[in-house]
Amino acid sequence: MNKIKKIIYKSHLDKYFKLTSKAFRVAKEAVDKKKEKQASTILDMASRYLDDAKYFKDKGYFVNAFAALNYAHGWLDAGSKLGIFKVKDTQLFVVK
């Protein structure tokens, strides 16, 4: 059986903070005007998970921070997939 790495390095965490923060900024500027209410909900949730991730990182809880980042990015991906955000960058989002 393969060993599973149970370590999240700060460098990896920093990489995903940068990626998700960029995706958040891009999504915020790419809201479909007809879906502003849904976008507001998604951006609020993503923002809250980003805040949680920062809190956990500052406390040294890298696994929790990484999980919160994944939730934040998941919300953004859902918004892009549903057409709530008009984005095309496949490096940042799951695109329609």
TIVO-2410 file (N, C-alpha, C; in nm, 3 decimals):
# residues 96
REC num residu      c1      c2      c3 atome chaine
REC   1      M   0.085  -0.117   0.000     N      A
REC   1      M   0.000   0.000   0.000    CA      A
REC   1      M   0.090   0.125   0.000     C      A
REC   2      N   0.054   0.222  -0.083     N      A
REC   2      N   0.131   0.346  -0.091    CA      A
REC   2      N   0.110   0.430   0.034     C      A
REC   3      K   0.218   0.496   0.071     N      A
REC   3      K   0.206   0.591   0.181    CA      A
REC   3      K   0.140   0.718   0.129     C      A
REC   4      I   0.052   0.771   0.206     N      A
REC   4      I  -0.014   0.897   0.171    CA      A
REC   4      I   0.057   1.009   0.246     C      A
REC   5      K   0.099   1.112   0.172     N      A
REC   5      K   0.160   1.226   0.238    CA      A
REC   5      K   0.054   1.301   0.316     C      A
REC   6      K   0.084   1.326   0.439     N      A
REC   6      K  -0.011   1.396   0.525    CA      A
REC   6      K   0.039   1.536   0.560     C      A
REC   7      I   0.126   1.587   0.473     N      A
REC   7      I   0.187   1.716   0.498    CA      A
REC   7      I   0.145   1.813   0.388     C      A
REC   8      I   0.107   1.930   0.428     N      A
REC   8      I   0.083   2.037   0.332    CA      A
REC   8      I   0.189   2.143   0.361     C      A
REC   9      Y   0.276   2.162   0.264     N      A
REC   9      Y   0.384   2.257   0.281    CA      A
REC   9      Y   0.334   2.399   0.261     C      A
REC  10      K   0.398   2.492   0.329     N      A
REC  10      K   0.361   2.634   0.318    CA      A
REC  10      K   0.370   2.680   0.173     C      A
REC  11      S   0.468   2.632   0.100     N      A
REC  11      S   0.482   2.673  -0.041    CA      A
REC  11      S   0.362   2.630  -0.124     C      A
REC  12      H   0.309   2.511  -0.098     N      A
REC  12      H   0.189   2.466  -0.169    CA      A
REC  12      H   0.068   2.550  -0.129     C      A
REC  13      L   0.057   2.575  -0.002     N      A
REC  13      L  -0.054   2.656   0.049    CA      A
REC  13      L  -0.050   2.796  -0.012     C      A
REC  14      D   0.069   2.854  -0.017     N      A
REC  14      D   0.084   2.987  -0.076    CA      A
REC  14      D   0.044   2.987  -0.223     C      A
REC  15      K   0.081   2.881  -0.295     N      A
REC  15      K   0.046   2.868  -0.436    CA      A
REC  15      K  -0.106   2.869  -0.454     C      A
REC  16      Y  -0.178   2.793  -0.372     N      A
REC  16      Y  -0.323   2.785  -0.385    CA      A
REC  16      Y  -0.394   2.910  -0.333     C      A
REC  17      F  -0.334   2.978  -0.236     N      A
REC  17      F  -0.389   3.107  -0.195    CA      A
REC  17      F  -0.383   3.205  -0.311     C      A
REC  18      K  -0.270   3.206  -0.379     N      A
REC  18      K  -0.253   3.297  -0.493    CA      A
REC  18      K  -0.352   3.264  -0.604     C      A
REC  19      L  -0.367   3.136  -0.635     N      A
REC  19      L  -0.457   3.091  -0.741    CA      A
REC  19      L  -0.603   3.125  -0.709     C      A
REC  20      T  -0.647   3.091  -0.590     N      A
REC  20      T  -0.787   3.113  -0.552    CA      A
REC  20      T  -0.816   3.262  -0.535     C      A
REC  21      S  -0.723   3.337  -0.481     N      A
REC  21      S  -0.743   3.482  -0.468    CA      A
REC  21      S  -0.755   3.547  -0.606     C      A
REC  22      K  -0.673   3.503  -0.700     N      A
REC  22      K  -0.682   3.556  -0.837    CA      A
REC  22      K  -0.816   3.519  -0.899     C      A
REC  23      A  -0.858   3.395  -0.883     N      A
REC  23      A  -0.986   3.350  -0.937    CA      A
REC  23      A  -1.100   3.432  -0.877     C      A
REC  24      F  -1.091   3.462  -0.749     N      A
REC  24      F  -1.194   3.542  -0.682    CA      A
REC  24      F  -1.203   3.681  -0.746     C      A
REC  25      R  -1.086   3.745  -0.765     N      A
REC  25      R  -1.084   3.879  -0.826    CA      A
REC  25      R  -1.140   3.877  -0.968     C      A
REC  26      V  -1.102   3.776  -1.045     N      A
REC  26      V  -1.150   3.765  -1.183    CA      A
REC  26      V  -1.301   3.743  -1.186     C      A
REC  27      A  -1.350   3.653  -1.102     N      A
REC  27      A  -1.494   3.624  -1.097    CA      A
REC  27      A  -1.573   3.749  -1.059     C      A
REC  28      K  -1.522   3.822  -0.964     N      A
REC  28      K  -1.590   3.943  -0.916    CA      A
REC  28      K  -1.609   4.045  -1.029     C      A
REC  29      E  -1.517   4.047  -1.122     N      A
REC  29      E  -1.524   4.141  -1.235    CA      A
REC  29      E  -1.598   4.083  -1.355     C      A
REC  30      A  -1.640   3.956  -1.347     N      A
REC  30      A  -1.699   3.889  -1.463    CA      A
REC  30      A  -1.842   3.841  -1.438     C      A
REC  31      V  -1.912   3.909  -1.351     N      A
REC  31      V  -2.048   3.869  -1.316    CA      A
REC  31      V  -2.143   3.895  -1.433     C      A
REC  32      D  -2.222   3.793  -1.465     N      A
REC  32      D  -2.330   3.810  -1.562    CA      A
REC  32      D  -2.434   3.900  -1.495     C      A
REC  33      K  -2.460   4.015  -1.553     N      A
REC  33      K  -2.550   4.115  -1.492    CA      A
REC  33      K  -2.690   4.060  -1.465     C      A
REC  34      K  -2.730   3.958  -1.540     N      A
REC  34      K  -2.862   3.898  -1.519    CA      A
REC  34      K  -2.863   3.802  -1.400     C      A
REC  35      K  -2.745   3.774  -1.348     N      A
REC  35      K  -2.735   3.676  -1.239    CA      A
REC  35      K  -2.662   3.733  -1.118     C      A
REC  36      E  -2.680   3.863  -1.095     N      A
REC  36      E  -2.608   3.930  -0.987    CA      A
REC  36      E  -2.643   3.875  -0.849     C      A
REC  37      K  -2.768   3.837  -0.828     N      A
REC  37      K  -2.809   3.785  -0.696    CA      A
REC  37      K  -2.735   3.653  -0.665     C      A
REC  38      Q  -2.732   3.563  -0.763     N      A
REC  38      Q  -2.662   3.436  -0.745    CA      A
REC  38      Q  -2.511   3.460  -0.727     C      A
REC  39      A  -2.457   3.553  -0.807     N      A
REC  39      A  -2.315   3.585  -0.798    CA      A
REC  39      A  -2.280   3.638  -0.659     C      A
REC  40      S  -2.368   3.721  -0.605     N      A
REC  40      S  -2.345   3.778  -0.473    CA      A
REC  40      S  -2.335   3.668  -0.367     C      A
REC  41      T  -2.423   3.570  -0.376     N      A
REC  41      T  -2.420   3.458  -0.282    CA      A
REC  41      T  -2.291   3.378  -0.295     C      A
REC  42      I  -2.254   3.349  -0.417     N      A
REC  42      I  -2.133   3.270  -0.442    CA      A
REC  42      I  -2.008   3.345  -0.396     C      A
REC  43      L  -1.999   3.472  -0.431     N      A
REC  43      L  -1.883   3.551  -0.391    CA      A
REC  43      L  -1.875   3.567  -0.240     C      A
REC  44      D  -1.990   3.579  -0.174     N      A
REC  44      D  -1.992   3.587  -0.029    CA      A
REC  44      D  -1.937   3.459   0.033     C      A
REC  45      M  -1.985   3.346  -0.015     N      A
REC  45      M  -1.937   3.218   0.040    CA      A
REC  45      M  -1.789   3.197   0.013     C      A
REC  46      A  -1.746   3.227  -0.109     N      A
REC  46      A  -1.604   3.212  -0.142    CA      A
REC  46      A  -1.518   3.303  -0.053     C      A
REC  47      S  -1.565   3.426  -0.032     N      A
REC  47      S  -1.493   3.520   0.054    CA      A
REC  47      S  -1.482   3.468   0.197     C      A
REC  48      R  -1.590   3.413   0.247     N      A
REC  48      R  -1.589   3.360   0.384    CA      A
REC  48      R  -1.490   3.243   0.397     C      A
REC  49      Y  -1.490   3.154   0.296     N      A
REC  49      Y  -1.394   3.043   0.301    CA      A
REC  49      Y  -1.250   3.092   0.285     C      A
REC  50      L  -1.228   3.195   0.205     N      A
REC  50      L  -1.094   3.253   0.195    CA      A
REC  50      L  -1.051   3.311   0.330     C      A
REC  51      D  -1.141   3.380   0.396     N      A
REC  51      D  -1.111   3.434   0.529    CA      A
REC  51      D  -1.080   3.322   0.628     C      A
REC  52      D  -1.158   3.216   0.622     N      A
REC  52      D  -1.131   3.100   0.709    CA      A
REC  52      D  -0.993   3.043   0.680     C      A
REC  53      A  -0.959   3.031   0.553     N      A
REC  53      A  -0.829   2.976   0.514    CA      A
REC  53      A  -0.716   3.062   0.569     C      A
REC  54      K  -0.731   3.193   0.562     N      A
REC  54      K  -0.628   3.284   0.617    CA      A
REC  54      K  -0.615   3.265   0.768     C      A
REC  55      Y  -0.729   3.254   0.835     N      A
REC  55      Y  -0.728   3.234   0.980    CA      A
REC  55      Y  -0.654   3.105   1.015     C      A
REC  56      F  -0.691   2.995   0.948     N      A
REC  56      F  -0.627   2.867   0.977    CA      A
REC  56      F  -0.477   2.870   0.946     C      A
REC  57      K  -0.441   2.934   0.836     N      A
REC  57      K  -0.298   2.943   0.800    CA      A
REC  57      K  -0.222   3.019   0.909     C      A
REC  58      D  -0.278   3.131   0.953     N      A
REC  58      D  -0.213   3.212   1.057    CA      A
REC  58      D  -0.195   3.134   1.187     C      A
REC  59      K  -0.288   3.042   1.213     N      A
REC  59      K  -0.281   2.959   1.335    CA      A
REC  59      K  -0.191   2.837   1.316     C      A
REC  60      G  -0.145   2.815   1.191     N      A
REC  60      G  -0.059   2.700   1.164    CA      A
REC  60      G  -0.134   2.573   1.128     C      A
REC  61      Y  -0.264   2.583   1.107     N      A
REC  61      Y  -0.346   2.468   1.070    CA      A
REC  61      Y  -0.355   2.458   0.918     C      A
REC  62      F  -0.248   2.411   0.857     N      A
REC  62      F  -0.238   2.411   0.711    CA      A
REC  62      F  -0.338   2.318   0.644     C      A
REC  63      V  -0.369   2.207   0.705     N      A
REC  63      V  -0.467   2.114   0.645    CA      A
REC  63      V  -0.604   2.182   0.640     C      A
REC  64      N  -0.644   2.245   0.748     N      A
REC  64      N  -0.772   2.315   0.751    CA      A
REC  64      N  -0.772   2.432   0.652     C      A
REC  65      A  -0.661   2.503   0.643     N      A
REC  65      A  -0.650   2.615   0.549    CA      A
REC  65      A  -0.665   2.565   0.406     C      A
REC  66      F  -0.599   2.454   0.375     N      A
REC  66      F  -0.607   2.396   0.240    CA      A
REC  66      F  -0.751   2.353   0.208     C      A
REC  67      A  -0.817   2.293   0.305     N      A
REC  67      A  -0.957   2.252   0.286    CA      A
REC  67      A  -1.046   2.373   0.260     C      A
REC  68      A  -1.028   2.479   0.337     N      A
REC  68      A  -1.109   2.599   0.318    CA      A
REC  68      A  -1.083   2.662   0.181     C      A
REC  69      L  -0.959   2.660   0.135     N      A
REC  69      L  -0.928   2.710   0.001    CA      A
REC  69      L  -1.000   2.630  -0.105     C      A
REC  70      N  -1.004   2.499  -0.088     N      A
REC  70      N  -1.073   2.414  -0.185    CA      A
REC  70      N  -1.222   2.443  -0.189     C      A
REC  71      Y  -1.281   2.468  -0.074     N      A
REC  71      Y  -1.423   2.505  -0.071    CA      A
REC  71      Y  -1.443   2.640  -0.142     C      A
REC  72      A  -1.357   2.737  -0.114     N      A
REC  72      A  -1.368   2.868  -0.178    CA      A
REC  72      A  -1.361   2.855  -0.329     C      A
REC  73      H  -1.263   2.780  -0.375     N      A
REC  73      H  -1.247   2.764  -0.520    CA      A
REC  73      H  -1.362   2.682  -0.579     C      A
REC  74      G  -1.413   2.588  -0.504     N      A
REC  74      G  -1.528   2.510  -0.550    CA      A
REC  74      G  -1.650   2.597  -0.576     C      A
REC  75      W  -1.674   2.693  -0.487     N      A
REC  75      W  -1.784   2.786  -0.508    CA      A
REC  75      W  -1.763   2.865  -0.637     C      A
REC  76      L  -1.642   2.912  -0.659     N      A
REC  76      L  -1.612   2.989  -0.781    CA      A
REC  76      L  -1.628   2.904  -0.906     C      A
REC  77      D  -1.582   2.780  -0.899     N      A
REC  77      D  -1.598   2.689  -1.013    CA      A
REC  77      D  -1.746   2.662  -1.043     C      A
REC  78      A  -1.825   2.647  -0.938     N      A
REC  78      A  -1.969   2.625  -0.958    CA      A
REC  78      A  -2.030   2.745  -1.030     C      A
REC  79      G  -1.992   2.865  -0.989     N      A
REC  79      G  -2.043   2.985  -1.054    CA      A
REC  79      G  -2.002   2.995  -1.199     C      A
REC  80      S  -1.880   2.955  -1.230     N      A
REC  80      S  -1.836   2.960  -1.370    CA      A
REC  80      S  -1.907   2.854  -1.453     C      A
REC  81      K  -1.923   2.738  -1.398     N      A
REC  81      K  -1.990   2.629  -1.470    CA      A
REC  81      K  -2.137   2.661  -1.497     C      A
REC  82      L  -2.200   2.732  -1.406     N      A
REC  82      L  -2.341   2.769  -1.422    CA      A
REC  82      L  -2.360   2.896  -1.505     C      A
REC  83      G  -2.251   2.955  -1.550     N      A
REC  83      G  -2.259   3.075  -1.631    CA      A
REC  83      G  -2.286   3.202  -1.552     C      A
REC  84      I  -2.268   3.197  -1.423     N      A
REC  84      I  -2.289   3.314  -1.338    CA      A
REC  84      I  -2.172   3.412  -1.354     C      A
REC  85      F  -2.055   3.355  -1.376     N      A
REC  85      F  -1.937   3.435  -1.407    CA      A
REC  85      F  -1.900   3.409  -1.552     C      A
REC  86      K  -1.882   3.514  -1.628     N      A
REC  86      K  -1.844   3.501  -1.769    CA      A
REC  86      K  -1.692   3.497  -1.777     C      A
REC  87      V  -1.637   3.378  -1.758     N      A
REC  87      V  -1.492   3.359  -1.756    CA      A
REC  87      V  -1.453   3.254  -1.860     C      A
REC  88      K  -1.330   3.264  -1.906     N      A
REC  88      K  -1.281   3.169  -2.006    CA      A
REC  88      K  -1.148   3.106  -1.967     C      A
REC  89      D  -1.089   3.151  -1.859     N      A
REC  89      D  -0.956   3.105  -1.818    CA      A
REC  89      D  -0.965   2.964  -1.757     C      A
REC  90      T  -0.923   2.866  -1.833     N      A
REC  90      T  -0.930   2.727  -1.787    CA      A
REC  90      T  -0.821   2.693  -1.684     C      A
REC  91      Q  -0.729   2.786  -1.662     N      A
REC  91      Q  -0.629   2.766  -1.557    CA      A
REC  91      Q  -0.685   2.804  -1.420     C      A
REC  92      L  -0.791   2.886  -1.421     N      A
REC  92      L  -0.851   2.931  -1.296    CA      A
REC  92      L  -0.987   2.869  -1.266     C      A
REC  93      F  -1.059   2.829  -1.372     N      A
REC  93      F  -1.197   2.787  -1.353    CA      A
REC  93      F  -1.232   2.663  -1.433     C      A
REC  94      V  -1.338   2.596  -1.387     N      A
REC  94      V  -1.406   2.498  -1.472    CA      A
REC  94      V  -1.495   2.583  -1.560     C      A
REC  95      V  -1.475   2.574  -1.689     N      A
REC  95      V  -1.547   2.660  -1.783    CA      A
REC  95      V  -1.655   2.581  -1.852     C      A
REC  96      K  -1.768   2.646  -1.876     N      A
REC  96      K  -1.884   2.586  -1.942    CA      A
REC  96      K  -1.846   2.502  -2.062     C      A
***
